[in-house]
Amino acid sequence: MTVEHLPSGVVVLTIDRPHRRNALDNQTVAELHAALDAVNGDPEVRAVVVTGAGGAFSAGADVKSNPEDFTATDAGPAAALAGAVRSSVGRIYAAQELMASAFEKIHRLRQPVIAAVDGPAVGGGFALALACDIRYATPNASFGAVFIRHGISACDMGTSYHLPRLVGASRSAELLLTGRVFGAAEAERIGLVLELVEPGELLARAIAKAEEIAGNSPLAVWMTKETMWQTVDAPSLRHALDIENRTQVMCSATGDLGASFAAFREGGKAGWSPL
């Protein structure tokens, strides 16, 4: 996992295992946890881009990984547990929790996360892309919840939560129950991917969108992401309205709204209050 901090406040996280098509072993997932924790604790980071090296996003869980390669057991309790358990069931469950909690962390991260997908995003790689807020892809990208074709459930790593909310229940059911791998054009058509971009332009396009987001008030962006996903799960319109109302009152207390209106009247650009 490589981490690049850009002057604009955007951080680029790159899964850097091209020899394994960026398959996710425990070491890589633990490094992802550590990177996300660092991002979440840094008020200067405004948006995140997740991508993969070498023409692949992620081919999913690395079923050929060696336990001795896992050294990042200090990357949180899930990593510590994954490195300590000894029973076969315990190891499988700890590895599941390590990966699943990383994707949950992306979903709950206060900064928006944009996936830049080139090549395969299948299995755990598919779940990683789904956990992000926005997805760009190249025409070479492919997606799929493939585990059902290997004798276990396709509902894995948050896929059964995210996919129906992104593409609808019926499309989600077909994709999950067949386990078929589908291409970038279909992903764009069903709304899973925002836009298709040529490989040489993919990262730049994702970073440009991240920087566009980063130009807004950091608190407003945080509250917008959090409120949007909370209202997706809201049990009623009234519940959603209550969340929105409280969020707006809290954001207005920063003084950014008044400063923005004043700058607009004067033909200038407002500066935002720091977090």
Secondary structure by P-SEA (a helix, b strand, c coil): cbbbbccccbbbbbbccccccccccaaaaaaaaaaaaaaaacccccbbbbbcccccccccccccccccccccccccaaaaaaaccccaaaaaaaaaaaaaaaaaaaaaccbbbbbbccccccaaaaaaaaaccbbbbcccbbbcccccccccccccccccccccccccaaaaaaaaaacccccaaaaaaaccccccccccaaaaaaaaaaaaaacccaaaaaaaaaaaaaaaacccaaaaaaaaaaaaaaaaccaaaaaaaaaaaacbbbbbbcc
